[in-house]
């Protein structure tokens, strides 16, 4: 699904500073937004191409760079939901998705609250928001049966933010779920339930 519009948007977003920016949402909650590193985008696209999900979920939209990489690897007729807790950032990301004419819906709100309202299961989930929330978000997705056997799970920053991700990483070991950490600049976990 690589179109000129998607490629132009990705090229523009790849110019954003990778060190990120801090911000506060309308409720006063602090957040940190930084684009995925240059070595991660193509990998996300390749993993989406390989997994061929009909429905995918991303937790942590930011400006939409990783969403564009993911959706560009997904098959025709597929759909990506992506969660962003900052309303203005989410609206801007949705506008970009609309301009690129991609099947992406930006869901605005706290990830766990948004997850509580989701109904249909996902074939692929990409975690890339608050690292200390990966584990509770994973448990919420499992409890609501939004993921299950065969779901591909991806998570960024599992090397550079390992301590924050520790409960999440330990879950895969404790549950005997086969997984691999790709040594990208930040570390990308790849697993299949």
N, C-alpha and C positions, 0 to 999 in steps of 0.2 A: 504494500500500500504506500510505497514511497512516491510522493508527488513533489512537484516543484515547490508548492506552498509549504509542505512539511519540511522539506530540505532547507528552504530559506528560513523558516522559523527556528529549526534546530541550529542552523549556522548563527543566527542572531543570538539565541539563548546561550550558545557555547562561548560567546564573548563576555558573558557576565562573570564577575569576579567569583572565583571558586572558594575564596575564604569565607564568603557568606555575609549575612547582615542580620542584626537582631531587630526585633520588632515586638510590639504589644498589640493584641487584638482589642476589639471594642469592649470586651469584658475585663480588660486589664491583665490578661494572661500573657506572659512573656514567651517568646518563641525565637527560634534561630532558623534562618532560611539560607541554604547554600545549594547551588546546583550540583548534580552528580559530577564526578570527576570525568575527565576526557576518556579514561580507559574503561568506563562503565557503560556508557550509552550504547555503543555497538554491541556489547555483550548482552544488555537487556533486549535489544532488538533480536539478536540471534536466539536467545533463550525463548522469547515469545514466538519466533518463527518455528522453533523446534517443538515447543509445547503445544502450539496451535490452539490456544484457548478460545472458546466461544464467548466467555464472560471472564473479565479480569477486574481486579480491584487493586488500586494503589492507595496506600495510606501515606499522605504527605505530598501534595501537589506542587507547592511553591509556584514557580513561574510556568511549569508545565513541560520542562525539558524531558524528564524521564517518561512522562505520559506519552509524549510524541515518539520517543524511541520505542516504547512498548507497543503502541497502537500500530506503528509502521511495520512491526513484525507479525501482527495478528492477522488471521485470515479474513477475507471479505465476509461480511455479515456478522462479525464479532462486535463486542461492545466493551468499553473500559469505563468503570466508575472510578473516580479519584477523589479523595477526601482532603480538604484544606480547611484549617480552622480559622484563618483570617479572611473575613468577608471580602474586603476589597481585592486582596490577592486572588481569591477564588473567582471573583467576577471577571478580573482581568484574564485569568487563565482560561475561563470558559469562553470569553470573547476570542482568544487566540485559537482555541479548539474549533470554534464555529468558523472562523476565517479559514482555517486549514481544512474544513469540511471533513473532520474525522469523527467517528462514533465514540465520543468521550463526553461524559457528564461529570461536572465538578459538583460534588456534594459538600456543602459548607457547614462546618460545625466541629465540635470536639469529636475525635475519631471514635471513641467508645460509644458516645451518644448516637452518632450516625450509624455505627455498626448495629446498635440495638434496633434500628428501624429498617434494616435491610432484610430482604426475604428470599431472594433467589440465590442458589449456590454459585460459587466461583471456581473456575478451573485453574486460575493463577492469581496469587496475591504477592504484591511487592510492598514490603515494609520500608518506609524511609521518612518517618517523622520522629517524634520523641523516642529516643533509643530505650529509655527505661520503661516505655509503654509497649514495646514489642511483645513481651510475654503476656501481659493482661489482654492485649488486643488479640493475640493468637488464641488464648483461652476463650475469649468472647466469640470469636469466629467458629471455633469448634463447638461450643455450647449451643449456638444458634444453628448449627449444621449448615453453615455457609461454606465450609470447606470439609473435605473428607478424602477417602482413598482416591489417589490419583492427582489430587491438587498439587500444583507446583508452587512452592514457597520460595521467595527471594527476599533478601534483607541486606540493605547497604549498611556500611559503617561497623561491621562486626569485628574488625581488627582495630581500627583507630579509636573506637569507642567501646572496646571489649568489656570493660567493667560494667558499663551501663547495660550492655546486652547480655550479661552473664546469666540471669535467670532464663532468658529466651534460649540461649545456646545450650544451657544445661538441660532444658526440656527435651531437646532432640536426642541427647545421650540417654537420659532417663527413660524415654519412651522407645528407644531403639529405632528411631527414625533415621534412615540413611541420609546423610547430608555431606556437603563439601563446602569449604570456604575457599573461594577463588581469591588469590592474593593480588587483588587490585590495589590501588593506592589506599583505599579505605577498607577493603575487605567485603566481598559479596557472598553471602550464604546462599546456596542452591540446594533445595531439597524437594522430594516428592513424598507426599503422605501415602 
